[in-house]
Amino acid sequence: MLGGIVGVTRFVLSALLISISGCAAAKPATDFTYQDVPPDKIADRIFLADAIAAVERCRPPFADVLVVRPNFVSPPPPADGGCGGKARSDAGPEYVDAVTRITALHDTVVREWDERLKSGPEAAETRALTATLLHCLDRAGFTQRGPGDPSMESYGIGSGDLALNNAAQQCSDDTGYGSRIAAQRVRTLKSVLGTHESEINEITRLRSLLTSCVRPGDSPDRGRFGLPE
């Protein structure tokens, strides 16, 4: 009798598991799988920077969410893509409203991301990684120049000293500072994005509106901004 009950129970559980697994496989966890977006594509795929650039003929905005390894020799250009102005207003009120919504989400994400990096365990990790880089510079003969606790600023990194910047880049590569800092920034950025999942899903639906505003012949002004043809 017991064997019959166990057999029936196993059959029912198996049927339930098949049903549940089938639903899980058929239903995506989110409308937009931002967690799979490569770090250098977050601005384009989540904040639609490429679509904005195509309409306004500018360098793609939101470069501050393009996570790359630190480059002390050739710092990246400012995050401002030169967008806006007449090209934006000419695209019409619906377009302007869409870009305003996208920009507001971007600004919120960047602010929360910065706060996360500057507090708690993330701040402690950054300090430890920075200390490793600075110790490497000490060994290379570049010591602290300014007052206060040891920091990138007090060592003069980024001040225009080419020899120091080259040494910092070498130390970044040798100690793993660059790759670990980049990994931390990607991890924390995607964590913040995860708290704005519903807003991200709404923003991604604006792509068709943005692309409909591209006029024939429109494209980012690559010559002006030195972008590749």
N, C-alpha and C positions, 0 to 999 in steps of 0.2 A: 504493500500500500504506500509506504514511504517512497519507494522508488518511483511510483507513478506520479506522486506529487512533485518530486524533484525534477522528473522529466518534463512535466507540464511547466514548472517554474522556469526551467532553462529555456524552453521553447518561447515562453512569453518574454523573458528578458532579452533573448536573441532578437526577437521581432522588434522590441522597443529600441535596442541598440542600432539595428539597421535603419529604423525610421529616423532616430535622432541623428545618426551620422550622415544620413542622406540629406537632412535639412541643413546641417552644418556645412556640408560640402556645397550646397546649392546657394546658400545665403552668405554674401560677403560680410566681413566684419564692419566695413565702412564703405561709403560711396566712393571714397577717394583714398587709396592706400598710400598716404604721404610717407609712411615709415619706409617704403621701398624706394623713395625718390633719392637719386644720387645727390650728395651734398652740393655739387656745382649746378644742380638743376632746380633747387628749391625755389629760387626767385621766379623762374619761368613757369614751373608747373603748379606752384601753389599760389603765388601772388601775380601770375600772368604778366610778368615783366616783358616777355617777348611780344605779347599782343599789344601792350601799351606802346612799346617802342615802334612797332610797325605802324600804328595809327599816328603817333606824334613825331615820327622821324627823328628819334633821339636815341641816345645810348640807353639800353634797358635799365630801368631803375631798380632799387632795392638790392644793390650790390653788397650791402652789409649782411645779407643772409647767405652769401656764397662762401661756404666754409672751405678754406684751403690752408695748407701748411703755412706758417708764418714766413714771410720773406722780408728780411731786414735790409737787403741790398736794394731791392726794387719794390717798395711798398705799393699795394694796389691803389687805383684811383679812388677819389671820394665816392661815397655811396650815391650821391646825387647824380642822376642820369641826364640832367639837362632837359627833362620833360616839362610839360605844362605850357603856359602861355597861350598864344593865339591858336596853335595847332590843337590844343585840348578844347578850348572854347568852341572852335569851329566844328568839332566833332558832334556837338549837340548836348543838350541837358541830360539825356539818358546816359550817355557815355561819361559825362563829368560826374554824375551821381555814382556810377559804377566804380570809377577810379577812386572817388572819395571813400567809398566803402572798403575797397581793397587797401588803400593807404592807411585807413584807420586800423584795420586788422593787423597790417604789417607793423605799425607803430606800437600797438599793444603787445604783439609777440616779441618784438625787439626789446621793449622795456622790461617785460617779465623775464626774458632770457638773460638780460644784463643783471637783473636783480638776483637771479638764481646763481649766476657765475660768481657774484660778489658776496655770497653768504654761505654759511654752513660748510658742509663737506666739500662742495665745489671750490669755494674760496681757499680752503686748506690745501686741496690738491693743486690748485694754481700756484700757491705760494711754494709748495714743495718742488714743483717742476721748475719754477723760476729760480729757486735757490740752486738747483742743479746746473742750470745754464750759467748763472753768475759765478759759481765756483769754477766752472770751465773757463770763463773769461779771466778769472784771477790767475789760473795756471798759465794762461796765454799771455799774461803781463798787462791785462786791462783791469784796473782796479776802480773802486768807487770814486766818483768825482764830486758828487754833491752831498749835502747833509741828509740826515734822516736814515731810516732803515734802508737796507740794500733793496734796490728795485731797478727795473729797466731804466726809469727816468734818472735815478741817481747815478747810474753808470754811464749815462749819456747816450744810450742806444736810441737811434732815430734822430740824433741831433745834427746829422750831416757828416759825421766823421766816417769816411769810407773804410778806413782800416778797421775801426771798431765794428762797423756794420758787417764787414766781411767776416771778422772773427766771430761775431754773434751768430752769423749764419752757419759757420763751420761748427760751432759748438751746438747749435740747434740740431744739426744733422747728426753729429757724433754722439750726443747724449740721448737722442730720441725725443727731445723736447718738442720739436715741431710736430711730429706725428702724434704724440700723446696729447698735446694741446688741441690739435685739430679733432682728434677723436672725442675729446671731452666736449668740445663746442658742438659737434654734430649730435652727440648723445643728449646734451641738455637742450639744444634747439628742438629736436624731435620730441623730447618730453614735453616741452612747452606747447608745441603744435598739437600734441595729443589732448591738451586741455581745451582746445578750440576746434575740435573736430567738426561740430555742426556748422560753425561759421566758415570753416574751410570748404566744406561741402557746398555751402551756398555760394561762396566766391567762385569756385570752379565752374559753376553753372553760368557765370557771366562771360565766359570766353566767347561764346557765339555772338553775344551782343558786341563785344569789343572788336572781334574780327569783322563784323558786318560794317564797322565804321572805317575800315581801311579803304582808301580810294585807289583806283587804278594807278600803278606806278609808285605808290607809297612804299617806303622801306626806311629803316633806320639810316640816318645820315652818317654812313661809315667813314667817308672822307674827313668829315669834321672832327670825329672822335677817334680817328686812327684805328678803326676796326678793320679786320681783314675783309677783302672783297668776297 
